[in-house]
């Protein structure tokens, strides 16, 4: 449609030059040219600003390239406008040829950028440029052109000859531009199915093609072809602006809105989760206590309040230390340090109640860290064990009565509480364990005196005994560990001890050491179990290599069952490859040496070969003759793979360091050893085959200033653990200066003590040189911007002065412009009425078109004159009382025929309290007429409503329609002059775009306000209010 519309407009002027080809006078054309060009410049700079500022979000390289190109085009159009004939001299005298030189350069840049931009569509570009480089290029092009045209114009091609028109060079240049635009259009057409928004850019290219064609036909700088080309140019710029806006602003906004919605949902879910957590905490059977990093109480649940006797307000904000008994304060501080260091723990603590008493609690505490992993407080769960502790103390007293019996008994006696700790042990028990009693009592029995292999199972049995889930058996055996680490087998008899409520609190066990009795039996069982259960394959053979033993691990390793291989030759089963050494020679070597250990490859049952580590020994009989062989074989497939992966990882690390110019180092303070990576040697120019130099020697590689900074950072690093990152300059021996970035962190042992440092060094010499160049470039660019800003400010002042002259001129030309039009309207009316003689049908039709066109032109002139007078301050208001109801009815009646022609009723609803008002009646009727006329114009079906009422000393009038409505993004331009909101492929509605602007100014001149509410596709409501009473002359 854009193509057809453009072609139609172009052919209309070419085919009917008598009707449409005109050459306007210089002042009128200058007004048109300045408006069009400055509008184009504003659109160009808007495209540049949107594309540049939204790139970091959109990451759309095509829009960035087009935006930067339009920055250049806007600046070139600005120079073209200032150089146009009739404008004040722009450094050198303004002329058509000078203006066209700027013009043709801008068109070349536009066509080239549109052609290039198609290869930057996201997902298709094969290369990218730095954003700042593109901007620099965009500024360099107009700067170069400015110097060339202003100072070297005589050396540039001639574009226009007065009286003859365009030169051949200019026309050829236009056709070249058209050719570039056609290539760009074809490229965009091919990409359109993949990117719908390219339609805007394709439309702009089509408009530009016809615009350039128009510029090949004009003979005067002020004729119709020139004007038509400018119109096509403005339309193309607007389409590109709209495409850039959708890509860079609208799409990210929609995505952002969806992201905000998802985030709100997540916040709601988090809020609900927190509420559930609070309910769980409040209803927990344990006391819950939360403190901040200063140990101030931030939360306690109701169970804590019951335990301590306080209210929440009495505990919140108080320091935890205030509730701890003085005797345990030192332990309390130690526990708090553990929290800061990230440790959890369970311990007993006595706390002070509000009534002055104390309670004993088991505390399960854990640290709290914030989002940055910094310590933010602690969380504790408290269980009141005061009563239990008292009961334990009572039982302890009773035990003392039985100590004499325990001490004189020949059997081992031990009492273990429900915390698995030893409460009491007799003399015989201490003898068996090899410890004095004070080193046993209070320790966890299972963790300290039960072998680790039995510990888990015995703990489970003990837990079931304590909980009552299991009754103790009459007799059982298990090993214990004595002080020497020896295992002693004990035959146990157990008895449960209960408190006064029948709860099991301890177990008393008597035991007899039966180690020696069981030792022989255990030895036999152990040897059998060892052979069957070791993880390594154990293979035995006789002196002829016939297999005599094959354990479960061997079955798993080789895939052969024992019954399949026993009695067969091990050489035939394992098929050992000694890595190039002859098998018979290797067997002779093993026989001679008596043992051998090495790595070989052997065969599995399925034929696959695996790497195996073999440890073999030779067995001899009592006469020293070989009686057999035993081999312990281990599958090392995973180890081999790990070794290979490690070698590859080390190789990759070295290559990565070389490419990134990053070297690493490590210093172990315990052994005072330093290791450097290969690239670290290279950066500092040391020989990799030599040991790294000492610290003092290494400092000589830096400049004195860098040495001071590095030495201070290293010492601080070792003393406080504070890591450092420094840019340091190396001492220069020859060539340019060299810089590195060095980083370091501490190494700590399991206790948190600093045991050394490690770090990296990266060669950043090139980056430093680039940064220095960028600083110089930035300073230069800032200077250019200051100069350009001053030039633009001067140009703006000249444009504003020209605009004021234009407004004053139009306001004083009212009579001269209206008089000929009134004559045309009058005479055409007389002829249509037949007063000048009869007319045939065709003449009547043509004369009607003349009258309609004249009426429309008169309306246009009236609107232009009105807005010009308003801007020039020449509008005189006739303020006097008048009947508002009558004014509304007059306006409605005058437009009812127009509405009825479209089948639209006008509903009138004027409140009874609407009457006299003080204002300019003619201007009020003009406002009503403009708003009603717009409502009728933009409404195809439905109705028009006019409502008016008086409120708070103001008369409020609503004009309501059911028309096409107004899009939200158009609301900002609604009351601006010369702007129509409905503009697209074809204009459906006539108008100047001045009616609403005039109405707004007339309302405000009478102390009123006007506003609009609209829904796209549903209709609009215009509301204006005027003061009912005001002073008048």
C-alpha positions, -999 to 999 in steps of 0.1 A, spaced: 0 0 0 29 23 7 42 17 -27 9 23 -44 3 55 -24 37 68 -32 34 59 -69 0 76 -71 13 108 -55 43 109 -78 23 102 -110 -3 128 -101 22 156 -103 39 142 -134 7 135 -154 -12 167 -144 15 194 -140 -9 221 -148 -29 213 -117 -3 202 -93 31 215 -103 39 248 -86 68 270 -77 61 289 -45 77 321 -33 108 320 -13 94 331 21 65 306 20 89 278 9 114 287 36 87 283 62 77 249 48 113 238 44 123 248 79 93 231 95 99 199 76 137 198 80 136 207 117 109 181 123 131 156 104 161 166 126 141 161 158 129 126 145 165 117 136 179 127 170 150 109 187 159 77 168 195 81 178 187 87 215 162 58 217 186 33 200 216 44 220 200 45 254 180 12 250 208 -9 235 221 -21 269 186 -37 275 176 -47 239 211 -58 227 197 -51 192 228 -43 170 206 -34 140 188 -6 159 221 6 173 236 9 138 205 27 124 204 50 155 240 61 152 235 66 114 206 89 121 227 109 145 250 116 116 220 122 92 203 146 117 235 167 120 239 167 82 202 177 77 208 205 102 237 218 81 216 214 49 188 235 64 211 263 75 227 264 40 194 265 21 188 296 -2 171 324 16 186 314 49 213 336 66 248 327 56 261 296 73 298 305 77 300 308 39 272 322 17 241 299 15 232 286 -19 213 258 -36 245 240 -46 259 242 -10 226 230 4 224 201 -21 259 189 -12 248 184 24 216 169 12 231 144 -12 256 133 14 228 127 39 209 106 14 240 85 5 245 79 43 209 70 47 208 45 18 242 29 29 231 25 65 198 9 56 216 -15 33 242 -23 59 217 -26 88 200 -57 73 231 -77 81 228 -67 117 193 -82 124 197 -101 156 205 -137 151 221 -131 116 251 -108 121 284 -124 114 304 -97 131 299 -70 157 315 -36 164 322 -19 196 293 4 206 316 34 212 334 29 178 301 31 160 293 64 178 327 78 170 322 70 134 287 86 134 302 118 147 332 117 124 312 116 92 293 149 96 324 166 110 344 156 79 315 166 56 312 200 73 349 208 67 348 196 31 317 217 21 324 248 41 360 252 32 366 232 1 333 237 -18 349 249 -51 366 216 -54 334 196 -50 311 186 -79 284 211 -90 249 200 -82 226 227 -94 226 255 -121 202 284 -116 177 285 -145 188 251 -158 181 228 -129 200 198 -117 233 188 -130 240 153 -145 262 145 -116 234 153 -91 208 132 -110 232 103 -114 240 105 -76 202 103 -69 199 72 -91 228 56 -74 211 63 -40 179 48 -54 198 18 -65 212 13 -30 177 18 -15 163 -9 -40 190 -33 -29 182 -26 8 145 -30 1 150 -64 -16 172 -75 14 145 -64 39 118 -81 18 137 -114 21 140 -110 59 104 -99 65 90 -134 73 117 -138 100 113 -104 116 79 -87 113 92 -54 125 113 -51 94 81 -40 76 86 -5 91 121 -3 76 109 -17 43 82 10 41 107 37 49 129 25 21 100 26 -4 91 61 6 127 72 4 130 57 -32 101 79 -44 115 108 -24 148 105 -43 130 102 -76 112 135 -69 146 152 -63 157 142 -98 128 161 -114 128 195 -97 140 225 -117 137 250 -89 146 247 -52 110 259 -45 88 237 -67 63 209 -61 88 180 -67 111 194 -41 83 197 -16 70 162 -24 105 148 -19 106 164 16 72 149 25 83 114 15 115 119 35 95 129 67 72 99 63 102 76 59 119 90 91 86 85 111 83 49 100 119 42 110 113 60 143 83 38 150 102 6 141 130 16 164 105 25 192 88 -9 190 121 -29 190 140 -9 217 112 4 240 79 -14 235 93 -50 235 116 -45 266 87 -28 284 64 -58 278 91 -82 289 97 -60 320 60 -60 329 59 -98 327 91 -100 349 75 -77 375 43 -98 376 64 -130 382 84 -113 409 52 -101 427 39 -137 426 71 -149 441 69 -123 469 34 -134 477 46 -170 480 75 -159 502 51 -140 525 29 -170 528 59 -192 535 71 -169 563 37 -169 579 37 -207 579 72 -207 594 61 -183 622 31 -205 631 54 -235 633 79 -216 655 51 -204 678 36 -238 683 69 -257 687 74 -277 719 110 -264 721 120 -229 732 133 -209 702 156 -179 707 170 -157 679 198 -130 684 215 -106 660 253 -102 655 254 -80 686 238 -108 707 206 -87 710 174 -107 713 153 -103 681 128 -131 686 116 -156 713 86 -179 710 60 -185 736 77 -215 750 108 -194 759 86 -169 777 70 -197 798 104 -211 807 119 -177 817 88 -160 831 91 -129 810 69 -112 785 81 -107 749 86 -70 754 108 -76 784 131 -99 764 132 -84 729 161 -60 726 180 -73 756 214 -89 753 216 -127 756 245 -123 781 221 -108 807 203 -141 810 234 -164 814 246 -172 850 279 -156 859 297 -189 865 292 -200 828 299 -166 812 334 -177 799 320 -208 782 292 -186 769 316 -162 752 335 -192 737 302 -205 722 294 -171 707 328 -171 690 320 -205 675 288 -190 661 307 -162 645 331 -187 629 301 -206 615 301 -236 639 270 -253 652 269 -270 686 248 -286 713 256 -279 750 242 -273 784 237 -239 799 222 -224 830 200 -193 826 185 -168 850 147 -167 853 127 -135 860 119 -147 896 157 -150 903 159 -188 900 179 -206 873 170 -233 848 193 -258 830 187 -262 793 202 -282 765 209 -256 737 211 -265 701 227 -235 684 235 -226 648 248 -194 631 227 -172 608 244 -156 577 230 -129 554 229 -129 516 265 -118 514 276 -147 537 283 -124 566 275 -134 602 240 -119 611 232 -137 643 224 -170 659 194 -194 662 189 -216 693 165 -243 704 163 -247 742 151 -277 761 145 -273 798 163 -302 816 163 -288 851 142 -316 866 162 -343 849 194 -328 862 181 -328 897 171 -365 893 205 -374 880 222 -358 909 200 -377 933 208 -410 916 245 -401 917 243 -398 954 227 -433 956 255 -447 935 281 -436 959 267 -460 984 274 -489 960 310 -478 952 326 -502 978 309 -532 962 320 -520 927 355 -514 937 360 -549 953 342 -569 926 364 -591 904 343 -583 873 342 -551 853 313 -528 862 304 -497 842 273 -474 843 264 -455 811 238 -428 811 212 -420 783 237 -395 768 261 -425 762 285 -411 788 303 -431 815 288 -422 849 308 -448 869 334 -475 864 350 -498 890 387 -506 896 386 -538 875 372 -518 846 400 -493 848 425 -521 848 411 -537 817 409 -503 799 443 -491 812 430 -457 823 425 -441 857 389 -435 865 390 -397 861 400 -402 824 370 -425 818 341 -410 837 322 -384 817 334 -396 783 313 -410 756 316 -448 761 311 -457 725 332 -430 709 362 -436 732 361 -473 742 343 -492 715 360 -500 682 348 -478 654 337 -508 633 312 -517 660 303 -483 672 273 -476 649 255 -509 656 261 -508 693 249 -472 695 217 -482 678 211 -511 702 219 -488 732 194 -462 719 167 -489 717 175 -501 752 174 -466 767 141 -458 749 126 -491 760 121 -505 725 144 -534 733 148 -556 764 184 -564 774 195 -600 766 210 -622 793 244 -624 778 263 -609 748 298 -602 737 316 -573 721 350 -557 720 363 -526 737 395 -506 732 421 -502 760 446 -474 763 471 -492 741 446 -494 713 442 -532 718 408 -548 715 396 -568 745 366 -591 741 341 -587 770 312 -610 779 285 -586 792 255 -588 815 232 -557 815 206 -542 838 184 -511 832 182 -483 857 150 -463 859 140 -431 877 111 -426 900 87 -423 870 99 -455 855 119 -439 827 152 -456 817 180 -432 825 211 -455 827 224 -490 820 247 -509 844 268 -535 828 291 -561 843 317 -577 820 343 -604 819 374 -602 797 374 -633 775 399 -620 750 425 -647 753 399 -675 752 384 -661 720 417 -652 703 424 -685 687 389 -689 674 389 -653 661 422 -657 644 409 -686 623 377 -668 615 396 -636 607 419 -653 582 390 -669 564 371 -636 563 401 -617 552 406 -639 521 369 -637 513 362 -601 518 392 -580 510 385 -555 481 416 -566 462 417 -598 442 438 -625 459 450 -652 437 471 -682 448 487 -709 426 511 -739 430 546 -740 417 532 -749 382 509 -719 382 478 -740 388 452 -719 406 446 -729 442 428 -698 456 404 -673 439 385 -649 463 353 -630 457 372 -598 446 389 -619 419 356 -631 407 344 -595 404 376 -583 388 380 -610 361 344 -622 356 354 -659 364 337 -678 392 361 -697 415 348 -731 405 355 -722 368 392 -715 373 405 -735 403 429 -762 390 435 -744 357 466 -725 347 466 -689 359 488 -679 329 459 -690 306 432 -673 326 449 -639 333 469 -636 300 492 -611 317 511 -586 295 542 -571 312 545 -541 289 569 -554 263 590 -576 287 590 -613 278 567 -633 300 591 -662 307 619 -638 316 596 -619 340 585 -652 357 622 -661 362 629 -627 376 600 -630 401 612 -665 411 647 -652 417 637 -621 436 611 -637 457 587 -608 453 576 -583 426 553 -553 423 543 -535 392 516 -526 367 504 -549 339 474 -554 317 453 -586 321 423 -601 304 388 -605 317 365 -634 308 347 -613 281 381 -606 264 384 -569 275 418 -559 289 422 -539 321 452 -522 338 461 -541 371 485 -534 399 501 -567 409 519 -575 442 533 -610 441 554 -631 466 569 -665 462 562 -693 487 588 -718 497 586 -751 515 608 -762 544 635 -772 519 635 -738 502 619 -750 471 592 -729 454 559 -743 465 536 -716 450 527 -680 444 503 -655 460 493 -623 442 472 -593 454 458 -577 422 440 -543 421 420 -528 393 436 -494 386 413 -484 356 399 -454 375 433 -444 388 447 -445 353 418 -424 340 423 -399 369 460 -397 362 453 -390 325 427 -364 334 451 -348 358 478 -346 331 453 -331 307 441 -306 333 476 -295 340 483 -291 303 451 -271 298 458 -249 328 492 -240 315 478 -232 281 450 -211 296 475 -192 317 497 -186 286 468 -172 266 454 -150 294 490 -140 304 481 -151 340 507 -167 362 501 -183 396 523 -188 427 521 -205 460 540 -199 492 540 -224 522 550 -205 553 556 -237 573 583 -249 549 591 -215 534 588 -230 499 576 -211 468 563 -225 436 557 -206 404 537 -216 373 555 -216 340 536 -184 328 547 -166 361 583 -172 351 576 -159 316 559 -127 329 588 -117 351 615 -130 327 630 -156 350 644 -190 339 618 -217 345 645 -243 351 658 -223 382 642 -222 416 620 -191 422 640 -162 437 635 -152 473 610 -125 484 636 -97 486 651 -106 452 616 -108 436 608 -73 448 636 -60 425 614 -68 395 591 -38 405 595 -1 404 602 15 438 566 29 442 552 -5 434 575 -22 458 562 -1 487 526 -9 479 532 -46 473 553 -50 505 526 -33 526 498 -54 511 518 -87 517 524 -79 553 488 -69 559 477 -101 541 498 -123 565 489 -104 596 451 -99 591 442 -123 563 430 -94 542 434 -103 505 447 -77 480 445 -68 443 470 -43 430 481 -29 396 519 -27 398 545 -14 374 575 -36 366 610 -22 366 618 -13 330 650 -26 315 642 -17 279 611 -10 257 578 4 270 566 2 306 550 -30 317 522 -35 342 507 -64 360 476 -70 382 485 -91 412 461 -108 435 466 -128 467 447 -146 494 457 -165 525 459 -203 530 446 -215 564 448 -249 582 418 -266 598 422 -244 629 419 -212 608 456 -203 612 474 -186 583 499 -211 568 508 -193 536 497 -173 506 487 -180 471 479 -157 442 482 -147 406 498 -121 384 484 -110 350 502 -89 324 480 -59 318 505 -37 299 483 -36 267 452 -27 287 471 1 304 481 16 271 446 13 258 432 31 289 456 60 284 445 63 248 408 62 258 414 90 284 430 112 257 401 104 233 375 112 259 390 146 266 391 154 229 355 142 225 342 163 254 358 194 238 340 187 205 307 183 224 311 216 241 318 233 208 288 216 191 265 225 220 274 262 216 267 260 178 233 243 184 223 269 210 231 296 185 210 279 158 181 274 182 180 311 190 179 319 152 151 293 147 130 307 175 135 343 161 123 331 127 93 313 142 82 345 160 85 365 127 64 339 110 36 341 136 36 379 134 35 378 96 5 354 95 -15 372 121 -13 405 101 -22 388 68 -57 378 78 -76 402 55 -53 396 25 -56 358 26 -94 356 33 -105 382 7 -97 362 -25 -111 330 -9 -144 347 0 -146 359 -36 -141 323 -49 -166 309 -25 -192 336 -33 -188 334 -71 -188 296 -71 -220 297 -50 -236 321 -75 -227 298 -103 -240 267 -85 -273 285 -79 -276 291 -117 -276 329 -113 -248 332 -139 -265 309 -163 -273 272 -165 -245 246 -159 -243 211 -172 -237 181 -148 -200 180 -153 -197 218 -147 -219 215 -116 -197 187 -103 -164 206 -110 -178 238 -95 -189 220 -64 -154 206 -60 -140 242 -63 -164 254 -37 -157 225 -13 -120 230 -17 -123 267 -11 -144 261 20 -118 236 33 -89 260 25 -107 289 42 -112 267 73 -75 258 71 -65 295 68 -88 304 96 -73 277 118 -37 287 109 -45 324 114 -61 317 148 -32 297 160 -8 323 147 -27 351 164 -28 332 196 10 325 195 16 362 185 -6 374 214 -30 393 191 -63 376 200 -88 399 216 -114 383 239 -149 399 241 -158 390 277 -195 395 285 -223 376 301 -241 351 278 -264 321 281 -243 289 281 -274 267 274 -282 288 243 -246 287 231 -246 249 233 -279 245 215 -267 268 187 -235 248 181 -255 215 181 -281 228 157 -254 240 133 -238 205 131 -269 184 133 -272 181 94 -236 169 93 -243 143 119 -275 131 103 -257 126 70 -237 99 88 -268 86 107 -255 98 141 -280 113 166 -267 141 189 -281 137 224 -282 169 245 -283 169 283 -280 203 299 -286 205 336 -312 230 350 -284 248 369 -266 258 337 -274 294 327 -255 326 324 -218 326 323 -192 354 317 -169 348 288 -164 352 250 -195 335 235 -181 334 200 -149 317 212 -170 292 234 -191 283 204 -159 279 183 -146 254 210 -180 235 209 -180 235 171 -144 221 169 -150 194 195 -184 184 180 -170 184 145 -142 161 156 -166 138 173 -188 135 141 -157 131 119 -142 102 138 -175 83 146 -189 59 121 -217 44 142 -233 49 175 -241 84 188 -228 118 200 -237 131 234 -233 166 249 -236 170 286 -233 201 307 -236 209 344 -225 235 369 -203 224 398 -183 245 424 -186 278 404 -176 262 371 -195 251 340 -184 217 329 -192 204 294 -186 169 281 -185 159 244 -189 121 242 -185 100 211 -185 63 202 -158 67 175 -124 52 169 -109 65 201 -72 74 207 -43 52 213 -25 57 247 8 65 230 -9 93 209 -23 111 239 9 132 244 5 148 209 -32 154 211 -32 191 217 -1 199 197 -6 220 165 -2 206 130 -3 170 143 -30 145 132 -32 113 152 -46 92 123 -19 89 98 -8 58 81 -10 42 46 -39 65 36 -55 94 54 -91 86 61 -100 120 77 -94 155 65 -82 182 88 -53 205 98 -45 191 132 -51 226 146 -87 224 160 -78 208 193 -48 230 198 -69 261 192 -96 249 215 -72 242 243 -57 277 240 -91 294 238 -103 275 269 -71 284 289 -74 321 278 -108 321 295 -94 307 327 -106 271 319 -92 236 316 -96 209 290 -89 172 292 -96 139 273 -104 103 283 -103 77 255 -102 40 249 -89 28 215 -117 14 194 -145 25 219 -147 62 218 -135 94 235 -148 120 260 -135 156 258 -143 177 289 -137 214 293 -146 236 322 -150 274 324 -154 297 355 -190 308 359 -181 342 373 -152 364 364 -142 401 360 -150 416 326 -146 450 310 
